[in-house]
Amino acid sequence: MINLLTIPLFLCLLFFQKPVLSNSKDEINIKMIVNNCASCHLENNHSELIPSFFEKEREVFIKQMIDFQKINDDSIMHRITKVLNLDDIRALADYYYEKK
């Protein structure tokens, strides 16, 4: 038999519990993605191999991210972009191009 004090305690814990990352397990935090991208795509990076996001136009950025998703290989950009949906890509573009 369940102790009657256990039920209110459980409900209280359940009600006041804060989510660790987000309300949805499928929701991606844009700041986390930006931090991940920044390890290679620095704002002042002028490498020919790893371009800066700030050197591209917003629509070019979106198209290239979608193209990386379609590549059927094991490249780092395909692995990173395959988990993003179009709204995530647009949110990234908004984040980068608001700073331009």
Residue frames as qw, qx, qy, qz and C-alpha x, y, z in Angstrom:
[[0.000, 0.888, 0.460, 0.000, 0.00, 0.00, 0.00],
 [0.396, 0.501, -0.014, 0.770, 1.28, 3.47, -0.90],
 [0.300, -0.430, -0.440, 0.729, 1.92, 5.88, 1.92],
 [0.163, 0.863, 0.474, 0.059, -0.55, 8.78, 1.57],
 [0.217, -0.861, 0.126, 0.441, 2.25, 11.32, 2.13],
 [0.528, -0.135, 0.607, 0.578, 4.13, 9.95, -0.87],
 [0.371, 0.645, 0.594, 0.305, 1.54, 11.11, -3.40],
 [0.016, 0.989, 0.125, -0.072, 1.62, 14.86, -2.52],
 [0.447, -0.654, 0.417, 0.446, 5.41, 14.77, -2.33],
 [0.542, 0.135, 0.671, 0.488, 5.62, 13.14, -5.78],
 [0.271, 0.816, 0.468, 0.204, 3.17, 15.67, -7.25],
 [0.203, -0.943, 0.063, 0.256, 5.09, 18.55, -5.72],
 [0.496, -0.421, 0.556, 0.517, 8.38, 17.30, -7.18],
 [0.475, 0.395, 0.672, 0.408, 6.80, 16.73, -10.56],
 [0.131, 0.927, 0.350, 0.028, 5.23, 20.20, -10.62],
 [0.191, -0.939, 0.187, 0.216, 8.40, 22.10, -9.66],
 [0.747, -0.124, 0.458, 0.465, 10.84, 20.11, -11.78],
 [0.234, 0.805, -0.216, -0.500, 12.66, 22.27, -14.35],
 [0.907, 0.405, 0.075, 0.084, 13.58, 20.82, -17.74],
 [0.685, -0.391, 0.264, 0.556, 17.29, 20.35, -18.29],
 [0.342, -0.045, 0.467, 0.814, 17.52, 21.59, -21.88],
 [0.284, -0.029, -0.303, -0.909, 14.11, 22.37, -23.27],
 [0.651, 0.065, 0.403, -0.639, 10.44, 21.48, -23.12],
 [0.906, 0.356, 0.009, -0.230, 10.78, 19.17, -26.10],
 [0.738, -0.336, 0.480, 0.335, 13.45, 16.58, -26.66],
 [0.647, 0.458, 0.428, 0.434, 13.41, 17.52, -30.36],
 [0.070, 0.995, 0.061, 0.048, 13.90, 21.24, -29.78],
 [0.752, 0.125, -0.078, 0.643, 17.42, 22.38, -30.58],
 [0.278, -0.863, -0.111, 0.406, 18.91, 25.32, -28.73],
 [0.557, 0.795, 0.009, 0.238, 20.32, 27.73, -31.33],
 [0.185, -0.886, 0.410, -0.113, 22.99, 29.03, -28.93],
 [0.770, -0.311, 0.548, 0.097, 24.33, 25.49, -28.55],
 [0.783, 0.479, 0.307, 0.251, 24.57, 25.13, -32.33],
 [0.228, 0.944, -0.139, 0.196, 26.28, 28.52, -32.65],
 [0.461, -0.729, 0.507, -0.012, 28.86, 27.51, -30.05],
 [0.842, 0.014, 0.508, 0.182, 29.49, 24.28, -31.93],
 [0.630, 0.708, 0.190, 0.256, 29.93, 26.10, -35.24],
 [0.056, -0.973, 0.214, -0.068, 32.22, 28.74, -33.70],
 [0.733, -0.461, 0.437, 0.241, 34.93, 26.18, -33.03],
 [0.634, 0.145, 0.519, 0.555, 35.67, 26.14, -36.78],
 [0.239, 0.685, 0.411, 0.552, 33.82, 29.11, -38.31],
 [0.358, -0.485, -0.292, 0.743, 35.31, 31.99, -36.39],
 [0.214, 0.904, 0.280, -0.242, 34.07, 35.51, -37.09],
 [0.055, 0.878, -0.360, -0.312, 37.53, 36.66, -38.19],
 [0.682, -0.134, 0.671, 0.260, 38.54, 33.42, -39.89],
 [0.469, 0.709, -0.220, -0.477, 39.69, 34.00, -43.44],
 [0.423, -0.247, 0.845, 0.213, 40.76, 30.46, -44.22],
 [0.442, 0.246, -0.549, -0.665, 39.97, 29.17, -47.68],
 [0.302, -0.058, -0.951, -0.035, 39.09, 25.78, -46.22],
 [0.205, -0.563, -0.740, 0.304, 36.78, 27.02, -43.46],
 [0.073, 0.503, 0.227, 0.831, 34.91, 30.18, -44.48],
 [0.050, 0.159, 0.519, -0.839, 33.43, 32.68, -42.06],
 [0.159, 0.618, 0.770, -0.021, 29.64, 32.85, -42.00],
 [0.003, 0.797, 0.191, -0.574, 29.89, 36.62, -42.12],
 [0.104, -0.378, 0.560, 0.730, 31.34, 36.52, -45.65],
 [0.046, 0.275, 0.879, 0.388, 28.17, 34.98, -47.12],
 [0.402, -0.204, -0.132, -0.883, 24.71, 36.33, -47.80],
 [0.546, -0.098, 0.601, -0.576, 21.86, 34.97, -45.67],
 [0.862, 0.299, 0.048, -0.407, 20.13, 33.11, -48.52],
 [0.575, 0.520, -0.631, 0.033, 23.43, 31.57, -49.68],
 [0.148, -0.358, 0.801, -0.456, 24.04, 30.34, -46.12],
 [0.726, 0.071, 0.430, -0.532, 20.58, 28.70, -45.98],
 [0.825, 0.446, -0.236, -0.255, 21.03, 27.03, -49.39],
 [0.379, 0.523, -0.741, 0.181, 24.48, 25.71, -48.47],
 [0.372, -0.247, 0.743, -0.499, 23.22, 24.28, -45.18],
 [0.835, 0.230, 0.238, -0.440, 20.41, 22.48, -47.02],
 [0.691, 0.553, -0.456, -0.094, 22.90, 21.23, -49.63],
 [0.033, 0.470, -0.824, 0.313, 25.12, 19.83, -46.85],
 [0.656, -0.047, 0.564, -0.499, 22.12, 17.88, -45.56],
 [0.851, 0.412, 0.002, -0.325, 21.63, 16.28, -48.98],
 [0.323, 0.614, -0.721, -0.005, 25.23, 15.11, -49.38],
 [0.962, -0.195, -0.063, -0.182, 25.33, 11.38, -48.86],
 [0.625, 0.392, -0.534, 0.413, 28.71, 11.06, -47.18],
 [0.686, -0.530, -0.403, 0.293, 30.25, 11.08, -43.75],
 [0.326, 0.470, -0.126, 0.811, 31.57, 14.64, -43.89],
 [0.203, -0.245, -0.580, 0.750, 31.46, 16.72, -40.74],
 [0.260, 0.085, -0.032, -0.961, 29.06, 19.25, -42.26],
 [0.565, -0.166, -0.644, -0.487, 26.61, 16.53, -43.31],
 [0.487, -0.265, -0.774, 0.305, 26.72, 15.00, -39.82],
 [0.077, -0.218, -0.395, 0.889, 26.11, 18.38, -38.20],
 [0.333, 0.096, -0.166, -0.923, 23.36, 19.61, -40.54],
 [0.375, -0.157, -0.846, -0.346, 21.38, 16.38, -40.86],
 [0.230, -0.427, -0.779, 0.397, 19.76, 16.94, -37.44],
 [0.060, 0.320, 0.138, -0.935, 18.59, 20.45, -38.32],
 [0.353, 0.638, 0.681, 0.071, 15.21, 21.25, -39.81],
 [0.312, 0.593, 0.286, 0.685, 14.48, 24.27, -42.01],
 [0.335, -0.901, -0.163, -0.222, 13.34, 26.36, -39.03],
 [0.735, -0.539, 0.091, 0.401, 16.64, 25.61, -37.24],
 [0.600, 0.180, 0.293, 0.722, 18.62, 26.67, -40.31],
 [0.049, 0.780, 0.278, 0.558, 16.61, 29.88, -40.66],
 [0.540, -0.837, -0.088, 0.021, 17.10, 30.62, -36.95],
 [0.731, -0.278, 0.179, 0.597, 20.86, 30.16, -37.39],
 [0.392, 0.461, 0.321, 0.728, 20.82, 32.47, -40.39],
 [0.225, -0.889, -0.234, -0.324, 18.85, 35.05, -38.40],
 [0.683, -0.669, 0.004, 0.294, 21.37, 34.80, -35.56],
 [0.658, -0.099, 0.267, 0.697, 24.41, 35.24, -37.81],
 [0.291, 0.458, 0.392, 0.743, 22.99, 37.88, -40.13],
 [0.282, -0.914, -0.286, -0.065, 21.54, 40.09, -37.41],
 [0.608, -0.619, 0.110, 0.485, 25.17, 40.68, -36.41],
 [0.621, 0.314, 0.352, 0.626, 26.29, 41.65, -39.91]]
